[in-house]
Amino acid sequence: MANNKEQALESSALPDVTRFALMLQDSYNNLLGKLEEAELLGNDEDDAREEEIAQREMILGELLMMALKLDYGDEIGRRKVFTVVSK
């Protein structure tokens, strides 16, 4: 019984690599969108915008740190993560 619970916990701890790659891509795209929006609006200092950009950078950084711990036995997921990270 305890072994089944441990296996369930391990399998649910991190997303599968393909879904993770999509989350990573989405986070990257969101950050780029906010940076482009800030550039289009000019150099006007907006604390809320700067805070949101900082939060998105932190989220992307955390996802990249999680990427170090993933099991890359899934070839398709490994390729997707590599494609996103190599941009």
C-alpha positions in Angstrom: 0.0 0.0 0.0 2.8 2.5 0.9 4.7 1.6 -2.2 1.6 2.4 -4.4 1.3 5.8 -2.7 5.0 6.5 -3.2 4.7 5.6 -6.9 1.6 7.9 -7.3 3.4 10.7 -5.6 6.5 10.4 -7.8 4.4 10.2 -11.0 2.4 13.3 -10.1 5.3 15.4 -8.7 6.4 16.8 -12.1 4.5 17.1 -15.3 5.4 14.9 -18.3 8.1 16.5 -20.4 5.8 17.3 -23.4 3.3 19.2 -21.3 6.1 20.9 -19.4 7.6 22.1 -22.7 4.3 23.6 -23.7 4.1 25.4 -20.3 7.7 26.6 -20.7 6.9 27.9 -24.2 3.8 29.7 -22.9 5.7 31.3 -20.1 8.4 32.5 -22.5 5.9 33.9 -24.9 4.1 35.7 -22.1 7.3 37.3 -21.0 8.2 38.4 -24.6 4.7 39.8 -25.0 5.0 41.9 -21.9 8.5 43.1 -22.9 7.3 44.1 -26.4 4.3 45.9 -24.9 6.6 47.8 -22.6 8.8 48.8 -25.5 5.8 49.9 -27.6 4.5 52.1 -24.8 7.9 53.8 -24.4 10.2 54.3 -21.5 7.5 55.6 -19.3 8.2 54.1 -15.9 5.2 52.1 -14.8 5.7 50.2 -11.5 2.9 47.8 -12.2 4.3 46.9 -15.6 7.8 46.5 -14.2 6.5 44.3 -11.4 4.6 42.1 -13.8 7.7 41.7 -16.0 9.8 40.8 -12.9 7.2 38.2 -11.9 7.1 36.6 -15.3 11.0 36.5 -15.4 10.9 34.7 -12.0 8.3 32.2 -13.2 10.4 31.4 -16.3 13.5 31.1 -14.2 11.8 28.6 -11.9 10.5 26.6 -14.8 14.0 26.4 -16.2 15.3 25.2 -12.9 12.6 22.5 -12.9 13.7 21.5 -16.3 16.9 20.3 -14.8 15.1 17.7 -12.8 12.9 16.2 -15.5 13.2 12.6 -16.9 14.2 13.1 -20.5 13.5 9.5 -21.5 10.5 10.8 -23.5 12.2 11.6 -26.8 9.4 13.9 -28.1 9.2 15.9 -24.9 13.0 16.1 -24.7 13.1 17.6 -28.2 10.3 20.1 -27.4 12.1 21.3 -24.3 15.4 21.5 -26.2 13.7 23.6 -28.9 12.2 26.0 -26.4 15.3 26.4 -24.4 17.6 26.9 -27.5 15.6 29.9 -28.7 
